[in-house]
Amino acid sequence: MKVLVTGAGGMVGSHMVELLYSQGYDVLGTYYKPTTDITEIDPAIHMEECDVRYYQAVLRVIMKFQPDQIYHLAAQSYPTVSWDYPQATMETNVNGTINVYEAIKAVRQLNPDYDPMVVVACSSAEYGQTLNELEDSYVKETAELKPLHPYGVSKVGQDLLSFQYFMNDHIRCIRVRIFNSTGTRKVNDVTSDFTKRAVIAERTGIYKLRVGNLETRRAIMDQRDLVNGLMLLAEHGKAGEAYNLSSEYCYQMKDIVTMIEEQIGHKFEIEVDPKLLRPTDERIIIGNIEKLKRDTGWCQVINMKQTVADMLDYWRKVL
């Protein structure tokens, strides 16, 4: 089976191409301004540069490779960046998605039987204000989409465009609303920041950790569970449908610190940095995954202690 992974220069995409390749798939990964060090990816895996904002670039890749499955992960994926660069966020996330579907339509003009499954990485950010209005912390796919930043709006665009192409052009697709995830190669989240600082502390002997609000609770899943969920949806998900993909468990930030301390065998001197404190913290939000479990049998198997251990080992190798 031929599989295309756009955004293979990101945390999830880089791990996905490696897993697919190890399982014997004919894999092509595309990247543009990668957020990870793609030299860490097995050089046997075919990688090509492709800026999804440009239709001809996407068409060239899909026309030549004609994949059976497409995991469309390429995106501007930071909500904070979307405030500074809303146009670029829309161009990448919305126009990039259009370009994938239009390229499939172009291939069909030459090969009418071409019928790939497209798995689109959407986001829990699509729910936005709805998350603050729910009485139940477990949000369902039927909840109203009320995004609160340009990134969230761009993900709603990807989501609804996918539905439109499914209805009008009969392109099989799965819309995956992904909640918090972390893992090796991740940057700019609490778990990656804390584990990185822990490894630096091991080397310097200075066990101080600057933190924000450690009482905050977050539902976080390991990237391996996320990748597994995406692959199960490609095989067993119902075309045209939206699915939440979320951790089933919540972790308090102070518990993650304790896990790290246990792994490194040393206590931190905790320093609360006012700059890391938010005026208000988001409610605990978990995606209702009944639909995902029913259709695919997915379950979360990697616990946070294992994730933390693996992230520490990763930083020890690359720092």
N, C-alpha and C positions, 0 to 999 in steps of 0.2 A: 504494500500500500504506500502511495506517495502522500507525504504530509508536509504542508507548509506552515511554518510558525513565523508570523510577523512579530516584530518586537523581540527578537531572540537575543538582543543585547540587554534586556532587562532581567531582573531577578527571576521572575517566573518563567519567562521565555527561554532563558539560558538553561535552566534545569529541565525544562520540557524537551528541548531538542536532544539533550543528553539521554534522557530516559527513553524517548522514542527510538533514538539510534541504538541504544543498548538492547532494545526489544526487537530489532531487526527491520524497522521501518526505513523506507527511503525518505530521508529528511532533508529539507531545505529550510534554513533559518535566514531571515532578513533582519537588518539592523540599520539604525541611523542615529548618530550621537548616543552610543550605548551608555547606560547608567552603571554597567558592571564592566569588569575587565574581561573582554571577550577572549583574550589570550588564554584564559583559564579553561575555555571550552575545548574539548577534544578536537585537535586539528583535522581529524578524519571526517568531521561533520561539515557538510557544505554550508557555508555562510556567504551571503551576498549583501552588499549595501543597497538599500532601497528606501528612499524618502517617500512615504505613503501619501504625502500631500500632492504628489505629481502623478497624474493618471497614467502617463506613458510608462513611467518606471514600474508601476504596479502591473500594468498590462503586460509588459515584457516578461516579468517573472511568472505570472500566472499562465500566460499563453505558452511559454516555453516548457514549464514544469507540469502544468495541468494536474494539480494535486487532487487526491480523493478527499482529503480533509484539509481544512484551513482553520488554524487557530489564530484569530486576529487579535493579537495582544499589543500591537504597536499603538502607542498613545503618549500624549503629554499627561502624565499621571499624578501630578501634584496639585491639589486644590490651591495651595498658597501661590504657586507659580501662575496659576490661571488668572489671579487678580492682576498680576503685572503684565501678563501676555495673553489677554483673552482672545485676540485674533489668531495667534499661533495655536492656541489650544483648540479653537474651533476648526482651524484648517487641518490640523493633524487628526483630531478625533472624529470630526463629522465628515469632512471631505475625504479623509483617508478611508473611512468605511464605505462611502459612496464609491470610491475608486475600486475597492475590492469587488463589490457587487457588479459594477459596470464592466469590469474586466471579465468576470464570469459570463456575463451576457455576450460579450464580444467573442469569447471562446465558443460559446454555443452557436454562433452564426456559422462557424466552421465545423463544429462537432456538436450536432443537436443532442446527442446523448450525454453530454457532459453534465454531471449532477453531483457536485461536491457537497459535503456537509461543512457549514461554516459555524464555528463556535466563536462568538463575539464576547470579549471581556468587557462587560458593563460594570456597574458599581452600585454599592449600597448608597453612595452619595446622591443617587437619583431620588431617594425618598425625602431627603432634606428635612424641611419643616415638619413633615408628617411624623418623623421619628420623635419630635418633641411633643406631638399632640396625642400620641398613642397612650392608651391606658395600659395596654399589654406591651412588654418589652420586646416580644417576638413579632417582628413585622412580616406580614405575608406579601406574596407577589402581587396580590390584588390591591394593596395599599396605594393611595394617591401619590403621584410623583410631584414633589414640590422642591426641586433643587435650590440650594442657597448660595451657590457660587458658580462661576463660569464652567469649571470642571464638571460639576454635577449636571449642568445644562447640556454640556457636550456629550455626556454619557447617556442622558435621555435621548439626545439626537441619534446616537449610535443604536440605541435600543429600538426606537420607533422606526428608524430607517430600515433596520433588519426586518421588522414585522411587515413593513410596506413591501420590501422586495420579496418576502415570502408570499404575501397575498397576491401581488400583482405579477411577479415574474417566476413564482414557484421555485425560488432558490431555497433549498433546505438550510435552516439556520437555527441555532440555539442562542438565546440571550441570557448570559450568566451574570447575575448581580452579585459581585464578589464583595465580601466583607473583609475585615482586617486579617492580614496574613504577614508572616515574617519568616526568616530563615537565612541561611548562608547567602552572601552577596547582597543582602538587603542593607540599605543605608537610610539614615534620616527617620528612623522610628525608635521608640524607647528601647526595645530589646536589642537592636543592633548597636545603638549608642552606648548602652550600659555594658554590653559584653565587650565592645571595643575598648572602652575605658578600663574595664577590668584587666584586660590583657596588657594594656599600657601600665597599669598599676603593678602587675606582676613584674614587669621589667624595671620599673623605676623604684619600686618599694614604697611608693607614696599611695596609700590606700584611702584616698579621699574621693567621694562621689558627689558631684553636684546634681541635684534633683529638683523636680517640681513637686506636684501633689502626688504623693505615693499612695493615697487612699483611693485614687481613681481605679475603677474596674473596667476592663476591656475584654471583649470576646476576640481571641486571637487564634488563628490556626497556622500550622506549619505549612510552608510552601509545598511540601510533598503531598500533603492531604489535598491541597488546592489543585495541584497538577493532576492527581488521581481523579478528583471530581470532574475536572474539565474533560479528561479522556473518557470517563464513564458516560458523561453527557453526550459526547460525540457518537458513542456507540448505542446508547439506550434512551437518550432524551427524545422528547417528542418535538419534531420540527415545528418551528414557528413559536414555540413556547418560551416564557421567561422562567428562570430558576434562581432562587437564592442559593448561594454557596457560602456558608458561614460556620464558624466554630460553634460547637455545642456547649463550650465551657467558657466561663469568665475567669479572668485572672486579675488580682489586685497588683498594682505596680510594686508595692512593697514585697509581695510574694516573689516577684521576679528577681528583686535584689537579693532576697534570701537564697533563692536557687543558685544565683551566681556565687554568693559567698560560700555556699556549701561546695560548689565545684572547685573553686580556687583555694579553699581551705583558709580563708582569711576574712575578717570582718572589715567593713568599710566605715570610715568616719563620714557620716552623712552631712552634707551641707545643702540646705534649702536655698536655692537661688530664686529671688523674687522675679527675675526676668523669665523664669521657666513656669511661673504660676499664671494661670488664666483667670480672668475675672469670674468666669463661670465654667464649669466642666459639663461635657455632654452626658446625657443619661446613658445608662448601660443599654446598649442596643445589640440584639442578637437576631439574625435572620431565622425566620421559621423555615425549616428545611424538610418538612413533611413531604412535600412534592418531590424534592430531590431524592430522598430516601426511597419513596414509593417507586419511582421510575427507574432508579439506577442501583439501589442498594448501598449507596455511599455511606460511610461512617468515618468519623475522625479517629485515627489510630496513633498518631504521634503526639505524645504528651509534651507539655512545655519544658519539663526537666530535660528531656532528650533534645529538644530544639535548642535550649540554652547551651547544653554541653557541645553540641555540634557547631554552634556559632562561635563559642570560645575557641574551639579547635581551629576553626576557619581563620579567625583573626590571628591566632598564633602562627599560622603558616604564611599569611600575606603581609603582616605588618613588619 
